[in-house]
Amino acid sequence: MKRILALAGVILLLFMYGATMFFALSGSPSADGWFKASIFCTIAVPVLLYAYMLVYRYLKNRKK
């Protein structure tokens, strides 16, 4: 489960960085919004994955 979530997080971050780079190079007015979203995802995705792992570990140990 951890590997799947880590892979999903990496794919999401790569998509966000790629979209940011594409819109910045194309001169799109939405490049600023994509940049802000990619910065947010750079921080939020790992934090959310870590929080999910903590909750999973807590609930797994609670059942025993």
N, C-alpha and C positions, 0 to 999 in steps of 0.2 A: 504494500500500500504506500509506503514511504517513497519508493522509487517512482511509482506512477505519479504521485503528487509532485515530486521534485521535477520529473520530466515535463509535466503540465505547466509548472511554474516557469521552467526554462523556455518552453515554447511560447508562452504568453509574453515573457520579457523580450524574447527575440522578435516576436511580431510587433510589439510596441516600438522597439528600437528601429526596426526596418521601416515601419510606417512613418515614424518621425523623420528618418533620413530621406525617405521618398518625398514626403511633403515639403521638407526643407529644400531639397534640391530642385523640386519642380516649381518653387516660388509660390506655392499655394498660401492663401491667407489663413488657412486653418493649421499651418505649421506650428504656430505658437501654442494652440490648444493641444496638439499631439505631443509637443515637447513637455508641457505641464503634466499630461496624462502619463507619459513614460517615466518622468521623475517620480510621480506618485506611485506607479506600479513597481518601480525599483525598490521602494521602501515598503509598500503595503503587501506585496505578494509574499516575500519571505517572512514577514511578521505574521501574516495570516496562516501560512503553512506551519510555522513554528507553534502558533497557538492551537491549531488543529491537532498537531502531534501531542502537545501537552494534555489537551482534553481527552484524546484517545488513550493515552497512557494512564491518565487518572481513572477513566471509566473501565479500562481493562483490569487494573489492579483492584478496583472496587468490587468487581464481580467475584473475585476469589475469596 
